[in-house]
Amino acid sequence: MKLSIIKERKNPPDKRVVLSPTTCKRLLNTFPDLNIKVEKSKNRTFLDNEYQKLNIEVVDDISDCDVMLGVKEVPIDALIPNKKYFFFSHTIKKQPYNRNLLNAVLDKKIELFDHETITNEKGIRLVAFGRYAGIVGAYNGIRTFGLKANTFKLPKAVTLEDQKELIAELQKITLPKIKIVLTGKGRVSNGAKEMLDAMGVIEVNVYDYLNNTFEEAVYTQLSVLDYNIRKDGKIIDINNFFNNPQEYKSDFMRFAKVSDIFIAGHFFGSGSPYLFTREDARSANFNIKVVADISCDIDGPVASTIRSSTIAEPIYGYDPITEKETNYTNDNAIAVMAVDNLPNELPKDASVGFGESFVKYVIPSFFNNDKDGVLERARMTKNGKLTERFSYLQDYIDGK
């Protein structure tokens, strides 16, 4: 099998890669029938010569390869017909801006495997950058607080080498007696938790967080039932929420009243209640001054996230009175950090971590007849048509 690591062509270029040089070398030693080619790139976090030093081919033309591995969407004119492609297509939720991309994949008879669709038999994702989004998002949230309060200045995450350097910078500062609320219990939220723990912020339970004052900075990590309640007041398990989100309403304001920083690391499912609305943000009881929205759903469950921000300009202000963007340093502004490609600020760590999962769960499937069904579940298109599992996208590609 011939596998290619393709050049990232989306603008701005993504520095991440599915397989690092050392990971490629390990694969070649493990699978004698595997051939790997790396498409030349000036933007990749691992330089071309880092692959070449390990005797991995770096070439201009990868058209003879069978499988193409990328991170972000491939521009339509760069897609090679009749190949297998792995990348984040951002089409599985019927995102309108990528409908033409999916149609092009079908027209070119490409087999598309979106990284988000690579799951086990229970539907749990096997490869993801979420942990690194959480790591950088928490760092950026603390950095935003320092700039907003004009108390300390941390360097941008993108200027630092790895997670260790991020932690080292965080350990140089002393936070005031603030409260930080962190939502979610998955990869993203736990990545953020790593950083809060590493810098010595004390974790407390929900009751103490809501009812007590502390002489140091503290945080609490919330599951969905901590900030959502059933409209009828019944107390049922978490599965009831996931199966019937429309029967719930947000109870997040009790945290907004006592929190200084909100780190949003939750997954927001269709039909779930918004965490806080624009009306909530206008309330005199709304105390949050910094929102680090790692999830970054625009005009969604976090009302202050009115647009995504960029690595170059990661912070903007939200004025809860006018409901418009403003300077984040203004007294009445909520400082919003909503960078939508956070792992790209930590590209080496993110690439190595992602590659480890890809090697563990995906690569073997090409050599063991896909005995665990990983490829079969993830395959979105084949022979110019949607596979059965993704037939729900038919009206999307038809433009309906």
C-alpha positions in Angstrom: 0.0 0.0 0.0 1.2 3.5 -0.9 0.3 6.2 1.6 0.9 9.9 1.2 1.1 12.7 3.7 -0.4 15.6 1.7 0.5 19.3 1.8 -2.0 21.4 3.7 -3.4 23.9 1.2 -6.2 25.6 3.1 -5.5 29.2 3.8 -4.3 30.1 6.4 -2.1 26.9 6.2 -2.3 24.4 9.0 1.0 23.3 10.5 -0.3 20.0 11.8 0.3 16.6 10.2 -1.3 13.2 10.7 2.1 11.3 11.0 5.4 12.7 12.3 8.7 11.6 10.9 9.4 9.2 13.7 5.9 7.8 13.5 6.4 7.2 9.7 9.7 5.4 10.4 8.0 3.1 13.0 5.2 2.3 10.6 7.7 1.3 7.8 9.5 -1.0 10.2 6.2 -2.6 11.3 4.5 -3.0 8.0 7.0 -4.2 5.2 4.3 -3.8 2.5 3.8 -0.1 3.4 5.3 2.7 1.4 5.1 6.3 2.6 5.6 9.5 0.6 5.5 13.0 2.0 4.4 15.8 -0.3 6.8 18.8 -0.1 5.6 21.6 2.1 7.0 24.8 3.6 4.3 25.2 6.2 4.4 21.8 8.0 5.6 21.8 11.7 8.0 19.0 10.8 10.3 20.1 8.0 10.8 18.1 4.8 14.4 17.3 5.8 13.2 15.8 9.1 11.5 13.1 7.1 14.4 12.8 4.7 16.8 12.2 7.5 14.9 9.1 8.3 14.9 8.0 4.7 11.3 8.8 4.1 10.6 10.0 0.6 9.7 13.7 0.1 8.3 14.4 -3.3 6.4 16.9 -5.5 4.1 14.3 -7.0 2.1 11.9 -4.8 -0.4 10.9 -7.5 0.8 7.3 -7.5 -0.3 6.8 -3.8 -3.4 5.0 -2.8 -4.2 6.7 0.5 -3.9 10.5 1.2 -3.6 11.7 4.7 -4.4 15.3 5.6 -5.8 17.5 8.4 -7.9 20.3 7.0 -10.2 20.4 4.0 -8.5 19.7 0.6 -9.3 22.4 -2.0 -11.5 21.0 -4.8 -8.9 21.6 -7.5 -6.3 19.6 -5.5 -8.4 16.5 -5.1 -7.0 13.5 -7.1 -9.8 11.2 -8.4 -10.2 7.6 -7.4 -8.1 7.9 -4.2 -8.8 7.3 -0.5 -8.7 10.6 1.5 -8.6 11.1 5.2 -9.2 14.7 6.4 -11.6 16.8 8.4 -14.2 17.6 5.7 -16.6 19.6 8.0 -19.6 18.1 6.1 -21.1 15.5 8.4 -23.3 18.2 10.1 -24.3 19.5 6.7 -22.2 22.6 6.9 -23.3 24.7 3.9 -19.9 26.1 3.1 -18.5 22.7 2.3 -21.4 21.2 0.2 -19.5 21.8 -3.0 -16.5 19.9 -1.5 -18.5 16.8 -0.8 -20.1 16.9 -4.3 -16.6 17.1 -5.8 -15.5 14.1 -3.7 -18.5 12.2 -5.2 -17.8 13.4 -8.7 -14.2 12.3 -8.5 -15.2 8.9 -7.1 -13.1 9.5 -4.0 -13.5 7.4 -0.9 -13.7 9.9 1.9 -12.9 9.1 5.5 -13.5 12.1 7.8 -11.4 11.9 10.9 -14.5 12.7 12.9 -16.2 9.5 11.6 -13.4 7.2 12.8 -15.1 5.5 15.8 -15.4 2.2 17.6 -18.5 0.0 17.5 -20.1 2.2 20.3 -19.7 5.4 18.2 -16.8 6.8 20.4 -14.2 8.7 18.3 -10.8 7.1 18.1 -8.7 9.9 16.7 -9.0 13.6 17.6 -7.1 16.8 18.4 -9.5 17.7 21.2 -7.1 17.3 24.1 -4.7 19.8 22.5 -7.6 22.2 21.9 -8.3 22.0 25.6 -4.6 22.5 26.5 -4.2 25.6 24.4 -7.7 26.9 25.2 -7.1 26.9 28.9 -3.7 28.6 28.5 -5.3 31.2 26.2 -8.1 31.8 28.7 -5.6 32.5 31.5 -3.6 34.7 29.2 -6.8 36.6 28.3 -7.7 37.1 31.9 -4.2 38.7 32.6 -4.6 41.1 29.6 -8.2 41.9 30.5 -7.3 42.7 34.2 -4.0 44.2 33.2 -2.2 42.1 35.9 0.1 39.9 33.9 1.2 39.2 30.3 1.8 35.7 29.0 3.4 35.0 25.6 1.2 33.7 22.9 0.9 29.9 22.9 2.0 29.8 19.3 5.4 31.2 20.2 6.1 28.4 22.6 7.5 25.0 21.7 5.3 22.5 23.5 2.9 21.9 26.4 5.8 21.9 28.9 6.7 25.4 27.9 3.0 26.5 28.3 2.9 25.0 31.7 6.2 26.7 32.7 4.8 30.1 31.7 1.6 29.5 33.7 3.6 28.5 36.8 5.4 31.9 36.7 2.2 33.8 37.5 0.0 34.0 40.6 -3.7 34.2 40.0 -5.9 36.3 42.3 -8.8 34.8 44.3 -10.9 34.0 41.3 -13.3 31.2 40.3 -13.0 29.4 37.0 -15.9 27.2 35.7 -15.0 24.5 33.2 -17.7 22.7 31.2 -17.4 19.2 29.8 -15.9 15.9 30.7 -14.4 14.8 27.4 -11.0 15.1 25.7 -11.3 18.9 25.3 -12.3 19.7 28.9 -9.8 17.2 30.3 -7.0 18.8 28.3 -8.0 22.2 29.9 -8.1 20.5 33.3 -4.5 19.3 32.8 -3.4 22.9 32.5 -5.3 24.2 35.5 -4.0 21.3 37.6 -0.4 21.9 36.3 -0.4 25.6 37.3 -1.8 24.7 40.8 -5.4 25.9 40.6 -7.4 24.0 43.2 -10.3 21.9 42.0 -13.4 22.1 44.2 -16.8 20.4 44.0 -19.9 22.1 42.7 -21.5 22.8 46.1 -18.3 24.4 47.5 -17.8 26.4 44.4 -21.3 27.8 44.5 -21.5 28.4 48.2 -18.0 29.2 49.6 -15.3 31.8 49.2 -11.7 30.9 48.9 -8.3 32.5 49.6 -6.9 31.2 46.3 -7.9 30.6 42.7 -10.2 27.6 42.3 -12.1 25.8 39.5 -14.8 23.3 39.1 -15.5 21.0 36.2 -19.1 20.4 35.2 -21.0 17.6 33.5 -24.1 18.5 31.5 -26.4 17.7 34.5 -24.6 20.3 36.6 -25.7 23.1 34.3 -29.0 21.7 32.9 -32.2 20.8 34.7 -35.4 19.2 33.5 -38.2 21.6 32.9 -40.5 19.5 35.0 -38.0 19.3 37.9 -37.5 15.6 37.8 -34.0 14.2 38.4 -33.1 11.5 35.8 -29.8 10.2 34.6 -27.5 11.7 31.9 -28.8 9.4 29.2 -32.1 11.0 29.6 -30.6 14.4 28.8 -28.8 13.1 25.7 -32.0 11.4 24.4 -34.4 14.2 25.3 -32.4 17.5 25.4 -35.6 19.5 24.5 -37.0 18.6 27.9 -34.2 20.5 29.7 -33.3 24.1 30.4 -30.0 25.8 31.3 -29.1 26.2 35.0 -25.8 27.8 34.1 -26.6 31.2 35.6 -25.9 30.0 39.1 -22.3 29.5 38.0 -22.2 32.7 36.0 -23.1 34.7 39.1 -20.0 33.6 41.0 -17.4 32.9 38.2 -14.7 35.1 36.8 -13.5 32.9 33.9 -15.6 30.5 31.9 -13.7 27.8 29.9 -16.1 26.2 27.5 -14.9 22.7 26.8 -18.3 20.9 26.4 -19.8 19.3 23.3 -23.0 21.0 22.3 -25.6 18.6 20.8 -28.5 19.5 18.5 -31.5 20.5 20.5 -29.6 21.1 23.8 -30.3 24.3 25.8 -28.0 27.3 25.4 -25.7 27.7 28.4 -26.4 31.4 28.6 -28.3 33.8 26.4 -27.7 37.4 25.5 -30.4 38.3 28.0 -28.5 36.4 30.6 -25.3 38.2 29.8 -27.1 41.6 30.3 -28.1 40.6 33.8 -26.5 42.5 36.7 -25.8 39.1 38.3 -23.7 38.0 35.4 -20.1 38.1 36.8 -18.0 36.4 34.1 -15.3 38.7 32.6 -13.5 36.2 30.4 -14.9 33.5 28.1 -12.5 31.0 26.6 -14.8 29.3 24.2 -12.9 26.2 23.0 -16.0 24.7 21.5 -16.6 27.9 19.4 -20.1 27.5 18.2 -21.0 30.8 16.6 -24.2 32.5 17.8 -24.8 29.3 19.7 -24.9 28.1 23.3 -22.4 30.7 24.6 -24.0 34.0 23.7 -20.8 36.1 23.8 -19.3 34.1 21.0 -20.5 36.1 18.0 -17.6 35.1 15.8 -14.5 33.0 15.8 -11.1 34.7 16.4 -7.7 33.9 15.0 -4.3 32.9 16.3 -3.0 36.3 15.2 -5.9 38.2 16.9 -7.3 35.8 19.5 -9.3 38.1 21.7 -12.3 40.4 21.1 -14.8 42.1 23.4 -18.5 41.4 23.6 -20.7 44.3 24.9 -23.7 42.6 26.6 -25.7 45.9 26.4 -25.4 46.6 22.7 -24.8 42.8 21.9 -22.0 43.9 19.6 -18.3 43.6 19.4 -16.2 46.1 21.3 -12.7 46.5 22.7 -12.2 43.7 25.2 -10.4 46.0 27.7 -13.6 48.1 28.2 -15.0 47.8 31.7 -18.3 46.4 30.6 -16.9 44.1 28.0 -16.7 40.3 28.2 -13.3 39.3 26.8 -13.8 36.4 24.4 -11.2 34.0 23.2 -12.7 31.9 20.4 -9.9 30.6 18.2 -11.4 27.8 16.1 -8.1 26.0 15.3 -6.4 26.0 18.7 -4.4 22.8 18.2 -2.5 24.6 15.4 -0.9 26.7 18.2 0.8 23.5 19.5 1.3 21.7 16.2 4.1 19.3 17.2 2.5 18.0 20.3 -0.9 17.8 18.6 0.5 16.0 15.6 2.4 13.4 17.6 -0.6 12.7 19.8 -3.0 12.5 16.9 -0.6 10.2 15.0 -0.3 7.8 18.0 -4.1 7.3 17.9 -4.1 7.0 14.1 -1.4 4.4 14.1 -3.1 2.4 16.9 -6.7 2.4 15.5 -6.6 3.1 11.7 -3.4 1.9 10.0 -3.7 -1.8 11.2 -7.2 -1.9 9.5 -5.5 -1.7 6.1 -3.6 -4.9 6.9 -6.0 -7.0 8.9 -9.0 -6.8 6.5 -10.6 -4.2 8.7 -11.5 -6.8 11.2 -12.9 -4.3 13.7 -14.9 -2.4 11.1 -13.1 0.9 11.6 -12.7 1.8 7.9 -16.2 0.5 7.1 -17.8 2.7 9.7 -15.8 5.8 8.7 -16.2 5.5 4.9 -18.5 8.3 3.8 -18.4 7.8 0.1 -17.6 5.0 -2.4 -18.0 4.7 -6.2 -19.4 8.2 -6.5 -22.2 7.6 -3.9 -22.8 8.1 -0.2 -22.4 5.0 1.9 -25.5 3.8 3.7 -24.4 5.1 7.0 -24.1 8.6 5.6 -27.1 8.5 3.3 -28.7 11.2 5.5 -26.5 13.7 3.7 -28.3 13.1 0.3 -30.6 16.1 0.7 -27.5 18.2 1.7 -25.6 17.3 -1.4 -28.7 17.9 -3.5 -28.9 21.4 -2.1 -32.3 20.9 -0.4 
